Amino acid sequence: MSIRKLYFAGVMAAIITVSGCTSSIVPLTGRKVTTFGVSAAELEQQAAIAYNNLLKDPQVKVVSASNSEAQRVKRIGANIQNAVTKYMVANGFEEQIKGFKWEFNLIESPEINAWCMPGGKVAVYTGILPITKDDLGLATVMGHEVAHAIAQHSAERASDMVKAQLGGAAVGVLTSGRSEQTQSVINEIYGLGAQGAFILPNSRKQELEADKMGLSFMAMAGYDPRAAVNFWQRMAQASSNSQKPPVFLSTHPTDNDRIAQINKALPEALKYYNK
């Protein structure tokens, strides 16, 4: 497990508490999201703590702000932040980002990755830079990751975990009179069923939603969203030699599905593009 996953797993464990339902609308897509047992505000606060701890970790090398690539990450991040903030305020979503404390850092790592924690805490790994190649590629990645935070996908995923845990507890009660071996088999089947039924499909849905939103966000920031197709084609080529799980057990859509959906969403995104 990567260092980032370890830190974020700690955040999720700290936040998952049963506290009722909250509903919100995802900007740009209009999808209604109802989360159960998860506070988005608390998730943002805990993510900020985890992000700061991550940057202080001696195993993590944050690239100096004087480095040209780090400056590029910060510049593009600031452009996307400003564009997203302007859009959110103008369209009545200001409440959803009031707790955001944006930060953009480049981390030295061969891992081909980038992410955005709740509250606008962004990290880009140097390993992805040969694939992003230029400002447009980097804007594609950062727009996508910022979209995850704007859509509150982490809160939605945490809510799914709460539901799965509660469902698992119910299964435990129903099988309490059976043998330990029988209980073990039933619980394992439930775990696989919960992931296959909604946790993994929701994640794939979130990925495609972040793709669509990210196109518009990069366009709002002045980056041509049509460049996203080239980036994802390069990403597909870079990952073609690695072994992937079957798509129905993967948290990511297939490369072909992703690129097809991006092409479908481009006309809408181009409405926000001002050269």
TORGUNU-102654 format. One line per field, with one value per atom (N, C-alpha, C): residue in one letter; x, y, z. Coordinates in steps of 0.02 Angstrom, whole numbers, plus 32768, in hexadecimal, padded with zeros to 4 digits. Last residue first. Example, Ala and Ser with C-alpha at 12.3 -4.5 7.8 and 13.67 -1.06 7.14 Angstrom:
BEGIN
r <- s|s|s|a|a|a
px <- 8282|82AC|8285|8294|8267|8294
py <- 7F90|7FCB|8002|7EE4|7F1F|7F5B
pz <- 8162|8165|818A|8186|8186|8186
// end
This chain:
BEGIN
r <- k|k|k|n|n|n|y|y|y|y|y|y|k|k|k|l|l|l|a|a|a|e|e|e|p|p|p|l|l|l|a|a|a|k|k|k|n|n|n|i|i|i|q|q|q|a|a|a|i|i|i|r|r|r|d|d|d|n|n|n|d|d|d|t|t|t|p|p|p|h|h|h|t|t|t|s|s|s|l|l|l|f|f|f|v|v|v|p|p|p|p|p|p|k|k|k|q|q|q|s|s|s|n|n|n|s|s|s|s|s|s|a|a|a|q|q|q|a|a|a|m|m|m|r|r|r|q|q|q|w|w|w|f|f|f|n|n|n|v|v|v|a|a|a|a|a|a|r|r|r|p|p|p|d|d|d|y|y|y|g|g|g|a|a|a|m|m|m|a|a|a|m|m|m|f|f|f|s|s|s|l|l|l|g|g|g|m|m|m|k|k|k|d|d|d|a|a|a|e|e|e|l|l|l|e|e|e|q|q|q|k|k|k|r|r|r|s|s|s|n|n|n|p|p|p|l|l|l|i|i|i|f|f|f|a|a|a|g|g|g|q|q|q|a|a|a|g|g|g|l|l|l|g|g|g|y|y|y|i|i|i|e|e|e|n|n|n|i|i|i|v|v|v|s|s|s|q|q|q|t|t|t|q|q|q|e|e|e|s|s|s|r|r|r|g|g|g|s|s|s|t|t|t|l|l|l|v|v|v|g|g|g|v|v|v|a|a|a|a|a|a|g|g|g|g|g|g|l|l|l|q|q|q|a|a|a|k|k|k|v|v|v|m|m|m|d|d|d|s|s|s|a|a|a|r|r|r|e|e|e|a|a|a|s|s|s|h|h|h|q|q|q|a|a|a|i|i|i|a|a|a|h|h|h|a|a|a|v|v|v|e|e|e|h|h|h|g|g|g|m|m|m|v|v|v|t|t|t|a|a|a|l|l|l|g|g|g|l|l|l|d|d|d|d|d|d|k|k|k|t|t|t|i|i|i|p|p|p|l|l|l|i|i|i|g|g|g|t|t|t|y|y|y|v|v|v|a|a|a|v|v|v|k|k|k|g|g|g|g|g|g|p|p|p|m|m|m|c|c|c|w|w|w|a|a|a|n|n|n|i|i|i|e|e|e|p|p|p|s|s|s|e|e|e|i|i|i|l|l|l|n|n|n|f|f|f|e|e|e|w|w|w|k|k|k|f|f|f|g|g|g|k|k|k|i|i|i|q|q|q|e|e|e|e|e|e|f|f|f|g|g|g|n|n|n|a|a|a|v|v|v|m|m|m|y|y|y|k|k|k|t|t|t|v|v|v|a|a|a|n|n|n|q|q|q|i|i|i|n|n|n|a|a|a|g|g|g|i|i|i|r|r|r|k|k|k|v|v|v|r|r|r|q|q|q|a|a|a|e|e|e|s|s|s|n|n|n|s|s|s|a|a|a|s|s|s|v|v|v|v|v|v|k|k|k|v|v|v|q|q|q|p|p|p|d|d|d|k|k|k|l|l|l|l|l|l|n|n|n|n|n|n|y|y|y|a|a|a|i|i|i|a|a|a|a|a|a|q|q|q|q|q|q|e|e|e|l|l|l|e|e|e|a|a|a|a|a|a|s|s|s|v|v|v|g|g|g|f|f|f|t|t|t|t|t|t|v|v|v|k|k|k|r|r|r|g|g|g|t|t|t|l|l|l|p|p|p|v|v|v|i|i|i|s|s|s|s|s|s|t|t|t|c|c|c|g|g|g|s|s|s|v|v|v|t|t|t|i|i|i|i|i|i|a|a|a|a|a|a|m|m|m|v|v|v|g|g|g|a|a|a|f|f|f|y|y|y|l|l|l|k|k|k|r|r|r|i|i|i|s|s|s|m|m|m
px <- 7E08|7E4F|7E71|7D9A|7DA8|7DF3|7D23|7D68|7D6E|7CA6|7CC8|7D0E|7C83|7C5C|7C7D|7CCD|7CE7|7CBF|7C7C|7CB6|7CD0|7C1F|7C09|7C43|7C74|7C4D|7C35|7CAD|7CD4|7CAA|7C6A|7C61|7C82|7C92|7C4A|7C3F|7D18|7D05|7CBC|7D07|7D26|7D13|7CD1|7CA8|7CC4|7D3E|7CFE|7CD2|7D9D|7DA9|7D69|7D5E|7D6F|7D77|7D53|7D17|7D25|7DDC|7DB0|7D71|7E09|7E26|7DF7|7D84|7DB5|7DCE|7D7D|7D60|7D97|7DB3|7DBB|7D9A|7DAA|7D8E|7D93|7D7B|7DA9|7D85|7D2F|7D4A|7D7A|7D0E|7CD6|7CED|7D89|7D69|7D31|7E07|7DCD|7DA6|7EA3|7E6D|7E33|7F37|7EFD|7EC9|7FE3|7FAA|7F71|802F|8023|7FE4|803A|8065|805A|7FE6|7FD5|7FFE|8001|7FE9|7FDB|8027|8057|8042|7FB4|7FF0|8021|7F60|7F4E|7F8B|7FA3|7F9C|7F8C|7F91|7FD5|7FD3|7F07|7F24|7F6B|7EFC|7EE3|7EFA|7F36|7F54|7F3D|7EE0|7F26|7F46|7E6D|7E6C|7EB3|7E8F|7E85|7E85|7E8D|7ECE|7EC7|7E12|7E1D|7E5F|7E14|7E02|7E0B|7E8F|7E65|7E54|7E84|7EA8|7E79|7E44|7E67|7E8F|7DF5|7E36|7E60|7D8C|7D80|7DC1|7DCE|7DB9|7DAC|7DDD|7E1A|7E09|7D54|7D7D|7DBD|7D29|7D0E|7D39|7D76|7D7A|7D62|7D49|7D8D|7D98|7CCB|7CD1|7D16|7CF1|7CC4|7CCB|7D44|7D5C|7D33|7CEB|7D24|7D44|7C96|7C7B|7CB4|7CEC|7CD1|7CB4|7D01|7D38|7D21|7C80|7CA1|7CDC|7C6C|7C40|7C60|7CCC|7CD3|7CA8|7C94|7CD5|7CE0|7C1D|7C1A|7C5D|7C51|7C2E|7C29|7C8A|7CB4|7C90|7C11|7C4E|7C7A|7BA3|7BA1|7BE3|7BB9|7B77|7B7A|7C3C|7C24|7BE3|7C40|7C6E|7C54|7BDC|7BD7|7C04|7C0D|7BCF|7BC8|7C7D|7C86|7C48|7C3C|7C6E|7C79|7BE9|7BCB|7BFD|7C49|7C1E|7BFE|7C7C|7CA8|7C7F|7C0C|7C28|7C55|7BFD|7BC8|7BE3|7C75|7C66|7C32|7C67|7CA0|7C92|7BF5|7BF5|7C2D|7C26|7BEF|7BEC|7C88|7C9B|7C65|7C3F|7C6F|7C82|7B8E|7BD3|7C02|7B09|7B27|7B70|7AD1|7AC3|7AE3|7AF4|7B14|7B07|7AC4|7AE7|7B05|7A8A|7A60|7A81|7AF8|7AC0|7A97|7B45|7B5F|7B29|7AF4|7B00|7B1A|7B00|7ABF|7AC6|7B86|7B70|7B2D|7B82|7BA8|7B94|7B38|7B1C|7B40|7B94|7B54|7B32|7BF8|7C06|7BC6|7BB6|7BD0|7BDD|7B9B|7B63|7B7A|7C1F|7BF3|7BBA|7C48|7C6A|7C40|7BF7|7BEF|7C0F|7C30|7BEA|7BDC|7CAA|7CA8|7C62|7C7F|7C9F|7C9D|7C50|7C22|7C3E|7CC3|7C8C|7C5A|7D09|7D23|7CED|7CC0|7CC1|7CDB|7C9C|7C9A|7C98|7CAF|7C75|7C6D|7D29|7CED|7CAE|7D7E|7D72|7D33|7D78|7D68|7D57|7DA9|7D62|7D4D|7E30|7E09|7DBE|7E4E|7E55|7E2E|7E32|7E11|7E13|7E8C|7E44|7E1C|7F03|7EF1|7EA7|7F03|7F09|7EEF|7EF8|7EC8|7EC7|7F68|7F27|7EF0|7FC9|7FC7|7F84|7FAC|7FA8|7FA1|7FC4|7F82|7F78|804D|801A|7FD5|8093|8090|8059|80A4|80CF|80CE|8064|8040|8062|80CB|808D|8064|8132|8142|8103|80E6|80F8|810D|80D3|809F|80B3|813B|8136|8103|8129|8154|814F|807F|80BE|80E7|8025|8036|8079|7FA4|7FE9|7FF0|7F38|7F4C|7F95|7EB0|7EF6|7F0F|7E27|7E54|7E9E|7DCB|7DE3|7E17|7E03|7DCC|7DE8|7E95|7E70|7E34|7EC2|7EA9|7E7F|7F50|7F12|7F01|7FAE|7F9F|7F5D|802B|7FF1|7FEA|8097|8070|802E|8126|80E1|80BC|81A0|8198|8151|81A3|8190|8189|819A|81CA|81B8|810D|8130|815C|80CF|80ED|8117|8036|807C|8090|7FC1|7FD9|8024|7F2D|7F76|7F8B|7EA1|7EC4|7F0F|7E31|7E71|7EA1|7D82|7DBD|7DF9|7D0C|7D41|7D81|7CBB|7CCD|7D05|7C87|7CD0|7CE7|7BFE|7C21|7C6D|7BD4|7BD3|7BFD|7BD2|7C06|7C0C|7B7D|7B9D|7BD2|7B42|7B20|7B3E|7B8B|7B55|7B36|7BF3|7BC2|7B85|7C3E|7C1D|7BE5|7C6B|7C44|7C1D|7CB7|7C7C|7C4E|7D1C|7CF1|7CB0|7D58|7D3A|7D09|7D88|7D56|7D32|7DE6|7DAF|7D76|7E3F|7E1C|7DDF|7E6B|7E4A|7E21|7EAB|7E6F|7E48|7F14|7EE6|7EA5|7F54|7F35|7F03|7F82|7F53|7F2F|7FDC|7FA1|7F6C|8038|8019|7FD8|805F|803E|8019|809B|8063|803C|8101|80CE|8090|814E|812E|80F6|817D|8152|812D|81CB|8192|8161|822E|8202|81C4|8246|824D|821A|8224|824F|8259|81E2|81B9|81E1|8223|8229|81FF|81BF|81EC|81E9|81C1|819B|81CC|81D1|81FB|81D0|81B1|8192|81BD|81EA|81EC|81D0|81D1|8215|821A|813D|8159|819E|8103|8138|815B|809F|80D4|8110|804C|806C|80A8|801E|8049|806F|7FD0|8009|8039|7F70|7F9A|7FD8|7F32|7F57|7F86|7EF8|7F29|7F54|7EA1|7ED5|7F0B|7E4E|7E78|7EB1|7E09|7E37|7E66|7DC0|7DED|7E20|7D74|7DA4|7DD7|7D27|7D54|7D89|7CDB|7D0B|7D3E|7C8F|7CB8|7CEE|7C49|7C79|7CA9|7C29|7C28|7C5E|7BC6|7C05|7BFC|7B50|7B82|7BC4|7B35|7B1C|7B55|7B0A|7B3C|7B1F|7ACA|7AB6|7AEA|7ACC|7AF2|7AD9|7A93|7A84|7AA9|7AE5|7AD5|7AC9|7B0E|7ACB|7AB7|7B87|7B61|7B1A|7BA7|7BAF|7B86|7BB1|7BB4|7BC2|7B44|7B86|7B85|7AEB|7AE9|7B30|7AC5|7AE4|7ADE|7A92|7A89|7AAB|7AB0|7ABA|7AB5|7A77|7A7F|7A89|7ACE|7A96|7AA8|7B42|7B28|7AEF|7BBF|7B79|7B5A|7C5F|7C34|7BEC|7CF1|7CB6|7C91|7D64|7D28|7CEA|7DD1|7DBF|7D7B|7DDB|7DCB|7DB4|7E00|7DC0|7DAB|7E81|7E4D|7E08|7EC3|7EBB|7E85|7EC1|7E9C|7E91|7F18|7ED2|7EA7|7F92|7F7A|7F2F|7F97|7F9A|7F7E|7F97|7F5F|7F5D|8014|7FD7|7F9B|806A|8068|8027|801A|8042|803B|802B|8000|802C
py <- 8601|8601|8640|85BC|85FE|8603|8542|854F|8593|851B|8542|8558|84CF|850C|8539|845E|8492|84D4|840B|8429|8464|83E1|8408|842D|8399|83D3|83FF|832F|8369|83A4|82BC|82F6|8335|8260|8271|82B1|8254|8270|8286|8216|8258|8279|819B|81C9|8210|8166|816F|81A1|815E|818B|8199|80FD|8140|8171|808D|80AD|80F4|8072|8083|80A6|8055|808E|80A3|8031|801D|805B|8084|806C|8055|8047|8075|8059|7FE7|8027|805A|7F43|7F7B|7FBB|7EDA|7EDC|7F17|7EE9|7EE6|7EE3|7EE3|7F24|7F22|7E81|7E87|7EC6|7EDB|7EAE|7EB3|7EDC|7EFE|7ECB|7EE3|7EB6|7EDA|7F51|7F3B|7F10|7F81|7F48|7F2F|7FEE|7FB4|7F77|8065|802F|7FEE|80B7|80AC|8071|80B9|809B|808A|8100|80BC|8097|817A|8154|810B|81A2|8195|816C|81B1|8180|816F|8217|81D5|819F|8281|826B|8224|828B|8277|825F|82B6|8277|825E|8332|82FB|82B7|8391|8372|8337|83C9|8396|8372|8432|83EF|83B8|84A8|8488|8440|8512|84DB|84B5|8572|8588|8552|854C|8568|857C|8511|8550|8574|849C|84CC|8510|845B|8471|84A4|8448|8470|8488|83F5|8439|8465|8383|83A3|83EC|8363|837A|839D|832F|836F|838D|82B8|82E9|832D|8278|8287|82BF|826B|8297|82A8|820D|824E|8280|81A1|81BF|8204|818C|819A|81BC|816E|81AA|81BD|80F3|812A|816D|80AA|80B3|80EE|80B2|80CF|80DA|806D|80B3|80D5|7FEB|800F|805A|7FD4|7FDA|7FFC|7FDC|8000|800A|7F8E|7FD7|7FFA|7F04|7F22|7F6D|7EDF|7ED9|7EFE|7EFA|7F1C|7F1A|7EA4|7EEC|7F13|7E26|7E40|7E8B|7E19|7E1C|7E39|7E16|7E48|7E51|7DA6|7DE8|7E1E|7D41|7D4C|7D91|7D4E|7D5A|7D68|7D2D|7D70|7D81|7CA7|7CD7|7D1E|7C6F|7C6B|7CA0|7C89|7CA3|7CA5|7C41|7C8A|7CA9|7BBF|7BD9|7C24|7BBA|7BB1|7BCD|7BC8|7BFB|7BF7|7B9F|7B8F|7BC7|7C10|7BDD|7BD1|7C7A|7C38|7C00|7CEC|7CE1|7C9B|7D1C|7CDB|7CC7|7D96|7D62|7D1D|7DDE|7DCF|7D95|7DE8|7DC6|7DB2|7E36|7DF1|7DC9|7EAD|7E8C|7E43|7EC9|7EBD|7E99|7EDE|7EA6|7E95|7F53|7F17|7ED9|7FA7|7F9B|7F5D|7FA3|7F8C|7F7C|7FD9|7F95|7F79|805A|802D|7FE4|8087|8083|8052|8083|8058|8050|80E6|80A2|8070|8153|8140|80F9|8158|8148|8132|817E|813D|8128|81FD|81CB|8185|823B|8235|8200|8236|8213|8209|8286|823F|8218|830D|82ED|82A0|8355|8329|8303|8391|83BB|8391|8321|8345|836F|82FB|82CA|82EE|836F|835D|832A|8368|839B|838B|8301|82F5|8329|8340|8302|82F7|83AA|83B8|837B|8364|838B|839E|8326|82FF|8326|8396|835E|8337|83DE|83FB|83C6|838A|8394|83B1|8399|8358|835D|8423|8408|83C3|8432|8451|8433|838D|83D6|83F1|8301|8321|836E|829A|82D9|8302|823D|822D|826D|826F|825B|824C|8284|82BC|82A7|821E|8228|825D|8220|81E7|81F0|8287|8293|825B|829C|8277|8282|8319|82FC|82DA|833C|8325|8307|83AE|838B|8377|83CF|83BF|8392|83F2|8411|8405|83B2|83F3|8412|830A|8338|837B|82FE|82EE|831D|82CB|8306|82EE|8289|8284|82C7|8223|8266|825E|81B8|81C6|8210|8148|816F|817F|814C|8137|8165|817E|8161|814B|821E|81D8|81BC|82B2|8288|823F|8316|82E6|82BA|83B8|8384|8358|8400|83ED|83B6|8475|844D|843F|8499|8493|8463|84EE|84D0|84CE|84CE|84F1|84D2|84D2|84BF|84ED|84F4|84DB|84C8|851A|854D|8536|84CD|84D5|8506|84C9|8489|8490|854C|852A|84EA|856C|8587|8562|854E|8515|852C|85AC|859A|8560|85D4|85A5|858A|8627|8641|8614|85D0|860B|8624|8574|855E|8598|85C4|859F|858D|85F3|8623|8601|8579|85A4|85D5|8550|8528|8552|85B5|85A9|8583|85A7|85E7|85DD|8521|8536|8575|852C|8502|8515|8582|8595|856D|8537|8577|858D|84CB|84C0|84FF|850D|84EE|84E1|8534|8565|8549|84BD|84F0|8523|847C|845C|8491|84D7|84C9|84AA|84CC|850C|8503|844C|845A|849B|8462|8435|8440|84B9|84CF|84A4|84D1|84A6|84B9|8518|853A|8511|84C1|84F1|8518|841B|8461|848E|838D|83B2|83FC|8328|835D|8386|8287|82BE|82F0|8224|8248|8284|81F4|81C8|81EB|8251|824D|8221|82B0|826D|826A|8326|8327|82E3|8304|832F|8332|82BB|829A|82C3|831C|82E7|82C3|8364|8384|8350|8300|831D|833D|82EC|82B5|82CE|836A|8352|831B|836A|839E|8389|8301|82FB|832E|8335|82FD|82F3|8399|83AA|8373|834D|837F|8392|8303|82E0|8310|8366|8343|831E|8388|83BA|8399|8312|832B|835D|828F|82D8|82F0|8200|8220|826B|81B6|81AC|81CE|81B9|81A0|8196|8225|8202|81F2|8235|8231|8207|829A|826B|826E|82B5|82BC|8286|8303|82C5|82D1|836F|8371|8332|8389|834D|834D|840D|83FC|83BF|83D3|8408|83EC|8365|8369|83A0|838F|8389|8391|8331|8368|835B|82FC|82FD|833A|828F|82D2|82CE|8231|823A|8284|81F3|820A|8217|81C2|8202|821D|8152|8155|8196|816F|816C|8175|8179|814F|8146|81C2|81E6|81BA|8171|81A3|81C2|8128|8105|8136|818D|816C|8149|81AB|81DE|81BD|8132|814B|8180|8130|80FC|8111|8197|81A1|816D|815E|819B|81A3|80F1|80E7|8123|8130|8106|80F9|8172|8199|8170|8104|8130|8158|806F|80AC|80D6|7FC4|8000|803E
pz <- 7B09|7AF9|7B16|7B6F|7B53|7B48|7B8B|7B76|7B55|7BA7|7BDB|7BC6|7B3D|7B49|7B7C|7B47|7B1B|7B21|7B93|7BB2|7B88|7B33|7B6D|7B8D|7AD9|7AC3|7AFC|7B2E|7B17|7AFF|7B4E|7B7A|7B60|7AEF|7AF3|7B1B|7B0E|7ACD|7ACD|7B8B|7B87|7B44|7B66|7B8F|7B8D|7B21|7AFF|7B24|7B87|7B4E|7B28|7BDA|7BF2|7BB9|7B87|7BA2|7BB8|7B71|7B39|7B51|7BF4|7BCF|7B96|7C67|7C36|7C11|7D0A|7CCB|7C9B|7DA9|7D71|7D33|7E05|7E18|7DE0|7DCC|7DCE|7DE3|7DB1|7DF5|7DFD|7D2E|7D5D|7DA6|7CEB|7CF5|7D28|7D3B|7D0F|7D1E|7D5B|7D6F|7D3E|7CF4|7D11|7D27|7CE9|7CEF|7D13|7C71|7CB5|7CB8|7BF3|7C04|7C4A|7BF0|7BC7|7BD8|7C2C|7C58|7C32|7BC5|7BFD|7C28|7B77|7B5D|7B94|7BCD|7BBA|7B9F|7BCE|7C0C|7BFD|7B4B|7B63|7BA3|7B4F|7B20|7B35|7BA9|7BBD|7B8D|7B5D|7B9C|7BAD|7AF0|7AE5|7B25|7B33|7B0E|7B03|7B64|7B93|7B70|7B04|7B12|7B42|7B09|7AD6|7AE0|7B62|7B7B|7B48|7B70|7B3E|7B55|7BFB|7BDB|7BAD|7C49|7C0C|7BE9|7CAF|7CC2|7C85|7C6F|7C92|7CA3|7C48|7C15|7C34|7CC0|7C9E|7C68|7CDD|7D09|7CE7|7C75|7C7B|7CA7|7C92|7C51|7C54|7D13|7D09|7CC7|7CFB|7D1E|7D13|7CB7|7C98|7CB8|7D17|7CD3|7CB4|7D80|7D89|7D46|7D46|7D58|7D61|7D3C|7CFE|7D0C|7DC5|7D99|7D59|7DF3|7E0A|7DDD|7DB7|7DA6|7DBA|7DFB|7DB3|7D9B|7E7B|7E6F|7E25|7E6A|7E7B|7E6D|7E52|7E1D|7E2B|7ED6|7E9A|7E60|7F26|7F37|7EF9|7EF7|7EF4|7F01|7ED8|7ED0|7ECC|7EF4|7EB0|7EA4|7F7E|7F50|7F09|7FAA|7FB8|7F89|7F84|7F67|7F70|7FD2|7F8A|7F69|8050|8041|7FF7|8044|804C|8039|803E|8005|8008|80C0|8087|8048|810C|8112|80D7|80E6|80D7|80D9|8118|80D1|80BE|81A2|817D|8133|81C4|81CB|81A2|81AE|8185|8187|8212|81CC|819E|8287|8275|822B|826D|827E|8268|82A3|8279|828C|82E2|82FC|82D5|829B|82DC|82F8|8226|8223|8266|8245|8226|8226|8275|82A2|8287|8201|823C|826C|81B1|819D|81D8|81F7|81F3|81E0|81E0|8226|8226|8157|8171|81B9|8155|8137|8150|8192|81B3|8197|8131|8175|819A|80C3|80BF|8104|80F3|80E1|80DF|8101|813B|812D|807C|80AC|80EB|8047|802F|8060|8089|8097|8080|804B|8092|80A6|7FCC|7FD5|801E|7FE9|7FCD|7FD6|8013|8042|802A|7F9A|7FD5|8009|7F43|7F38|7F74|7F36|7F78|7F71|7EC5|7EC5|7F07|7EE7|7EDF|7EE3|7EE5|7F23|7F1F|7E5E|7E93|7ED4|7E21|7E19|7E4D|7E3B|7E5D|7E59|7DDF|7E27|7E50|7D63|7D76|7DC1|7D66|7D61|7D77|7D68|7DA2|7DA1|7CE8|7D26|7D61|7C93|7C8F|7CD0|7CB5|7CC4|7CC1|7C7F|7CC7|7CDC|7BF7|7C16|7C61|7BE9|7BDA|7BFA|7C08|7C32|7C27|7BE4|7BDF|7C0C|7C11|7BDF|7BE1|7C53|7C49|7C13|7C51|7C2D|7C22|7C9E|7C59|7C30|7D19|7CEE|7CA7|7D6F|7D3D|7D0A|7DCA|7D9C|7D65|7E21|7DE7|7DB4|7E52|7E58|7E18|7EA4|7E63|7E6B|7F13|7F0B|7EC5|7F69|7F2C|7F2E|7FC2|7FCE|7F96|7FC4|7F94|7F9F|8014|802A|7FFE|8002|8011|802B|7F96|7FD2|7FDA|7EFC|7F1F|7F5A|7EA1|7EC7|7EE8|7E32|7E4B|7E71|7DE7|7E10|7E1F|7DD4|7DA4|7DC6|7E3B|7E33|7E03|7E5A|7E18|7E09|7EA9|7EAD|7E66|7EF7|7ED4|7EDE|7EE2|7F0C|7EE2|7EE3|7EBA|7EE7|7F1E|7F27|7EF7|7F4D|7F14|7F1C|7FA4|7FA7|7F6F|7FEB|7FB2|7FBD|8051|8059|8027|805E|8037|8046|8099|80C4|80A0|802F|8060|808E|7FCC|7FCD|8002|7FDB|7FD5|7FD6|7FD6|8017|8015|7F4E|7F79|7FBB|7EE9|7F0B|7F3D|7E95|7ED3|7EF8|7E28|7E1D|7E5D|7E4D|7E1E|7E16|7E9F|7EBC|7E8E|7E3F|7E79|7E98|7DE6|7DCF|7E09|7E3A|7E18|7E01|7E5D|7E91|7E71|7DE0|7E03|7E37|7DC5|7D98|7DBA|7E31|7E26|7DFA|7E1E|7E5C|7E51|7DA2|7DA9|7DE7|7DC7|7D91|7D95|7E2A|7E3C|7E07|7DDC|7E13|7E26|7D8A|7D6B|7DA1|7DF0|7DC3|7DA4|7E2E|7E55|7E28|7DC1|7DE5|7E0B|7DA6|7D74|7D93|7E17|7E09|7DD6|7E05|7E3F|7E34|7D94|7D8F|7DC9|7DC8|7D92|7D8B|7E75|7E3B|7E06|7EE3|7EB3|7E73|7F34|7F0F|7EDC|7F2F|7F43|7F16|7F44|7F18|7F2A|7FCF|7FAD|7F84|7FF0|7FD9|7FB1|8079|8042|802F|80E8|80AD|806F|814B|812F|80F1|8141|8147|8127|8125|8157|815E|80CD|80B5|80E5|8125|80EB|80D3|817A|8195|815D|811F|813F|815C|8102|80CD|80EA|817D|815E|8128|818E|81BF|81A0|8121|8127|8157|8142|8107|8109|81AE|81B9|817E|816A|81A1|81AD|810F|80F6|812C|8167|8139|811E|819F|81CA|819F|812E|814F|817A|8112|80E1|8101|817A|8178|8148|816D|815B|815A|8172|81A6|819A|80C8|8107|8138|8041|8069|80AD|7FA5|7FEB|8010|7F18|7F41|7F89|7E75|7EBD|7EE4|7DEF|7E11|7E5C|7DA5|7DC2|7DE6|7D66|7D52|7D6C|7D9C|7D55|7D3F|7E45|7E13|7DCD|7E93|7E75|7E40|7F23|7EDA|7EBF|7FBA|7F95|7F4B|805D|8015|7FF6|80E3|80C7|807C|8172|812A|8117|8207|81E0|8198|8243|825A|8230|8269|8256|8270|8225|8260|824A|81E1|81D8|821A|81FF|81ED|81EF|8217|8249|823D|81A3|81E1|8218|814A|8142|8182|817B|8179|8176|8165|81A9|81AE|80DC|8100|8148|80C2|80B4|80D5|80EA|810A|80FF|8091|80D9|80FF|8016|8028|8073|801A|8016|802B|8019|8054|8053|7FD5|7FD1|8010|8000|8000|8000
// end
